Amino acid sequence: MISKFVALDEMDKKLLNLIQLDFPLAKQPFKELGEELGTSEKEIMMRIERLITEGVIRRIGPIINTRNAGGVSTLAAVKAEKDKISEVANIISEYDEVSHNYLRGGNYNIWFTVSAANKAELNRIIREIKVQTGCPLIELPTKRLFKIGVKFEIR
């Protein structure tokens, strides 16, 4: 969870805008990004490492259609006390299977998406999160799927 403002220069903004939807699938993706942005592979790698460390980038990886790959996923939410929000969010974020983790208004205030290879594994992860956080948890499984593309224009 980002709780501080991170200053971005023009190169950071160009890099972030570029990698959101168009990360190169190549042996040397950072070199290709550097060439496209007029800088070096090393500069791109250093910037991405810094942006990860500062919490601007959570992870770089593919978005896999879990259902088409034979897996399962669910949206879930926990009811965390205000003074425990960061602690609870950090516990949830430790799971590689969690792709989204965000704060919302209301009683159930931390929402997240979990994907797993099968229902038993998904249930295990949900149970673990419930025990580790000590928070009430609800599952909100997909009834009807709407897929939209999102790109945040960083200025």
KESEBA-477557 format. One record per residue (C-alpha): residue in one letter; chain; x, y, z. Coordinates in nm, 2 decimals, always signed. Each point is the difference from the previous one (the first is absolute). Layout:
<atoms>
<atom "A" "A" <X Y Z>>
...
</atoms>
This chain:
<atoms>
<atom "M" "A" <+0.00 +0.00 +0.00>>
<atom "I" "A" <+0.15 +0.33 -0.10>>
<atom "S" "A" <-0.02 +0.25 +0.28>>
<atom "K" "A" <+0.24 +0.27 -0.12>>
<atom "F" "A" <+0.03 +0.22 -0.30>>
<atom "V" "A" <+0.28 -0.10 -0.24>>
<atom "A" "A" <+0.14 +0.26 -0.23>>
<atom "L" "A" <+0.02 -0.11 -0.36>>
<atom "D" "A" <+0.21 +0.16 -0.27>>
<atom "E" "A" <-0.09 +0.01 -0.37>>
<atom "M" "A" <+0.19 -0.33 -0.08>>
<atom "D" "A" <-0.17 -0.18 +0.29>>
<atom "K" "A" <-0.34 +0.11 -0.14>>
<atom "K" "A" <+0.09 -0.11 -0.35>>
<atom "L" "A" <+0.12 -0.33 +0.12>>
<atom "L" "A" <-0.31 -0.06 +0.22>>
<atom "N" "A" <-0.23 +0.09 -0.29>>
<atom "L" "A" <+0.18 -0.23 -0.23>>
<atom "I" "A" <+0.03 -0.31 +0.21>>
<atom "Q" "A" <-0.36 -0.01 +0.12>>
<atom "L" "A" <-0.13 -0.17 -0.32>>
<atom "D" "A" <+0.30 -0.04 -0.23>>
<atom "F" "A" <+0.28 -0.17 +0.19>>
<atom "P" "A" <+0.23 -0.16 -0.26>>
<atom "L" "A" <+0.00 -0.38 -0.02>>
<atom "A" "A" <+0.37 -0.03 -0.09>>
<atom "K" "A" <+0.32 -0.15 +0.13>>
<atom "Q" "A" <+0.11 +0.35 +0.10>>
<atom "P" "A" <-0.32 +0.20 +0.08>>
<atom "F" "A" <+0.18 +0.27 +0.20>>
<atom "K" "A" <+0.24 +0.06 -0.29>>
<atom "E" "A" <-0.30 +0.04 -0.24>>
<atom "L" "A" <-0.17 +0.24 +0.24>>
<atom "G" "A" <+0.32 +0.20 +0.03>>
<atom "E" "A" <+0.03 +0.02 -0.38>>
<atom "E" "A" <-0.36 +0.11 -0.03>>
<atom "L" "A" <+0.04 +0.27 +0.27>>
<atom "G" "A" <+0.35 +0.11 -0.11>>
<atom "T" "A" <+0.19 -0.13 +0.30>>
<atom "S" "A" <+0.20 -0.30 +0.11>>
<atom "E" "A" <-0.11 -0.35 +0.11>>
<atom "K" "A" <+0.18 +0.07 +0.33>>
<atom "E" "A" <-0.19 +0.33 +0.06>>
<atom "I" "A" <-0.34 -0.18 -0.07>>
<atom "M" "A" <+0.09 -0.28 +0.24>>
<atom "M" "A" <+0.11 +0.25 +0.28>>
<atom "R" "A" <-0.32 +0.20 -0.05>>
<atom "I" "A" <-0.23 -0.30 +0.02>>
<atom "E" "A" <+0.19 -0.13 +0.31>>
<atom "R" "A" <-0.04 +0.34 +0.17>>
<atom "L" "A" <-0.37 +0.02 -0.10>>
<atom "I" "A" <-0.06 -0.34 +0.15>>
<atom "T" "A" <+0.19 +0.09 +0.32>>
<atom "E" "A" <-0.20 +0.32 +0.03>>
<atom "G" "A" <-0.33 -0.18 -0.04>>
<atom "V" "A" <-0.10 +0.15 -0.34>>
<atom "I" "A" <+0.02 -0.33 -0.17>>
<atom "R" "A" <-0.12 -0.31 +0.19>>
<atom "R" "A" <+0.11 -0.26 -0.25>>
<atom "I" "A" <+0.07 -0.05 -0.37>>
<atom "G" "A" <-0.15 -0.32 -0.14>>
<atom "P" "A" <-0.26 -0.14 -0.23>>
<atom "I" "A" <-0.37 +0.02 +0.06>>
<atom "I" "A" <-0.13 -0.35 -0.06>>
<atom "N" "A" <-0.36 -0.09 -0.06>>
<atom "T" "A" <-0.02 -0.24 +0.29>>
<atom "R" "A" <-0.32 -0.17 -0.12>>
<atom "N" "A" <+0.14 -0.07 -0.35>>
<atom "A" "A" <+0.31 -0.14 +0.16>>
<atom "G" "A" <-0.21 -0.24 +0.21>>
<atom "G" "A" <+0.03 +0.19 +0.33>>
<atom "V" "A" <-0.25 +0.18 +0.23>>
<atom "S" "A" <-0.02 +0.34 +0.15>>
<atom "T" "A" <-0.21 +0.21 +0.23>>
<atom "L" "A" <-0.04 +0.35 +0.12>>
<atom "A" "A" <+0.01 +0.02 +0.38>>
<atom "A" "A" <-0.02 +0.27 +0.27>>
<atom "V" "A" <+0.10 +0.03 +0.36>>
<atom "K" "A" <-0.12 +0.23 +0.27>>
<atom "A" "A" <+0.31 +0.15 +0.15>>
<atom "E" "A" <+0.01 +0.24 +0.30>>
<atom "K" "A" <+0.14 +0.35 -0.11>>
<atom "D" "A" <+0.32 -0.04 +0.21>>
<atom "K" "A" <+0.07 -0.34 -0.16>>
<atom "I" "A" <-0.06 +0.08 -0.37>>
<atom "S" "A" <+0.37 +0.02 -0.10>>
<atom "E" "A" <+0.08 -0.32 +0.19>>
<atom "V" "A" <-0.29 -0.19 -0.15>>
<atom "A" "A" <+0.07 +0.13 -0.35>>
<atom "N" "A" <+0.37 -0.11 +0.03>>
<atom "I" "A" <-0.11 -0.35 +0.11>>
<atom "I" "A" <-0.23 -0.03 -0.30>>
<atom "S" "A" <+0.27 +0.13 -0.24>>
<atom "E" "A" <+0.24 -0.27 +0.11>>
<atom "Y" "A" <-0.19 -0.25 -0.20>>
<atom "D" "A" <+0.12 -0.04 -0.36>>
<atom "E" "A" <-0.36 -0.11 -0.09>>
<atom "V" "A" <-0.14 +0.34 +0.09>>
<atom "S" "A" <+0.00 +0.22 -0.30>>
<atom "H" "A" <-0.19 +0.30 +0.13>>
<atom "N" "A" <-0.02 +0.14 +0.35>>
<atom "Y" "A" <-0.17 +0.33 +0.06>>
<atom "L" "A" <-0.17 +0.22 +0.27>>
<atom "R" "A" <-0.37 +0.08 -0.04>>
<atom "G" "A" <-0.25 +0.18 +0.21>>
<atom "G" "A" <-0.25 -0.20 +0.21>>
<atom "N" "A" <+0.02 -0.27 +0.26>>
<atom "Y" "A" <+0.18 -0.24 -0.22>>
<atom "N" "A" <+0.28 +0.24 -0.09>>
<atom "I" "A" <+0.29 -0.21 -0.15>>
<atom "W" "A" <-0.10 -0.17 -0.32>>
<atom "F" "A" <+0.23 -0.24 -0.20>>
<atom "T" "A" <-0.01 -0.26 -0.28>>
<atom "V" "A" <+0.15 -0.35 +0.06>>
<atom "S" "A" <+0.07 -0.25 -0.28>>
<atom "A" "A" <+0.11 -0.37 +0.05>>
<atom "A" "A" <+0.04 -0.32 -0.20>>
<atom "N" "A" <-0.31 -0.15 +0.15>>
<atom "K" "A" <-0.29 +0.06 +0.25>>
<atom "A" "A" <+0.18 -0.19 +0.28>>
<atom "E" "A" <+0.31 +0.22 -0.03>>
<atom "L" "A" <-0.22 +0.31 -0.02>>
<atom "N" "A" <-0.19 -0.10 +0.31>>
<atom "R" "A" <+0.33 -0.07 +0.19>>
<atom "I" "A" <+0.14 +0.35 -0.09>>
<atom "I" "A" <-0.33 +0.17 +0.11>>
<atom "R" "A" <+0.00 -0.19 +0.33>>
<atom "E" "A" <+0.37 +0.10 +0.06>>
<atom "I" "A" <-0.07 +0.36 -0.07>>
<atom "K" "A" <-0.30 +0.00 +0.24>>
<atom "V" "A" <+0.21 -0.16 +0.28>>
<atom "Q" "A" <+0.31 +0.21 -0.06>>
<atom "T" "A" <-0.19 +0.33 -0.01>>
<atom "G" "A" <-0.25 -0.09 +0.27>>
<atom "C" "A" <-0.26 +0.19 -0.20>>
<atom "P" "A" <-0.35 -0.09 -0.11>>
<atom "L" "A" <+0.02 -0.10 -0.37>>
<atom "I" "A" <-0.26 -0.03 -0.28>>
<atom "E" "A" <+0.04 -0.16 -0.34>>
<atom "L" "A" <-0.16 +0.17 -0.30>>
<atom "P" "A" <+0.03 -0.26 -0.28>>
<atom "T" "A" <-0.06 +0.10 -0.36>>
<atom "K" "A" <-0.36 -0.04 -0.11>>
<atom "R" "A" <+0.04 +0.17 -0.34>>
<atom "L" "A" <+0.34 +0.10 -0.14>>
<atom "F" "A" <+0.06 +0.34 -0.16>>
<atom "K" "A" <+0.36 +0.06 -0.11>>
<atom "I" "A" <+0.12 +0.35 -0.06>>
<atom "G" "A" <+0.35 +0.13 -0.08>>
<atom "V" "A" <+0.14 +0.27 +0.22>>
<atom "K" "A" <+0.29 +0.23 -0.06>>
<atom "F" "A" <+0.08 +0.28 +0.23>>
<atom "E" "A" <+0.15 +0.30 -0.19>>
<atom "I" "A" <+0.27 +0.13 +0.23>>
<atom "R" "A" <+0.07 +0.37 -0.05>>
</atoms>
